[in-house]
Amino acid sequence: MRLKKIVRIIILLSLLLIVGFVSFLLYETKDDIDANLSNIEQKLNRFYNSERMGGFAVSVFNEDNVIYSQGFGFSSKETEKPYTSETQQLIASLSKTTIGIALMKAEELELLNVDNPINDYLPFEIYNPLFPDDEITIKHLATHTSSLDYNEPVVESLYLEEVNTEGSLETFMSNYFLQAKYGKITFTKNKPGTDWNYSNIGSALAAFIVERASGLSFSEFTQVHIFDPLRLTNTYWTVADSDSVLHTSYYEP
């Protein structure tokens, strides 16, 4: 009987700890901004720090209308050119959002299945040499669990000073995985699907698989199936296609 009583006490204390922890999380993540259309501009201005950023824009919308849209700060601090909701910004790794949507669209079109091995779609085979019997799937690429390493020296070498240049995914993938022009292909020590490790190489490989499955370049596929249907008329993959008057200047902290 004493043992049962002790077990009940332990279970009760565990439940109380869990309830307390969940309550703490809810409190810490509560919406304490309390913004509405009459005070949103004042509250957003609190986030603008001229010493840490040039400018930014905020849009609030629902499925029918744009409810609020406003820019803050400057797209060029030197000329004090205002940052507006029309200002164009390079999006860097936010492009991975587009890769994710492209994968879902390609699956909707029955061009691929994200649960399938990547080697079903590639002109070459990729395995983690530590786990040669474990397939890497498209979902692993999309969730950064493929075990492909970030490989920062290679990624850093790919940034283009001439931003009008458009590279070829196929050429890069061949150079990286087949020709070994960038040196040794690096993997983590974890089995595919078991550990999260951010990888630009893996994301680019997912975009390349969309190209292979669709027969279109990734830029063509996203234009036809994402940008055009959403009427994203000011979204481009290359600077050459955009309106340079709307570009923001870039600053490092």
Order of alpha helices (4+ residues) and beta strands (2+ residues): alpha-alpha-beta-beta-beta-alpha-alpha-alpha-alpha-alpha-alpha
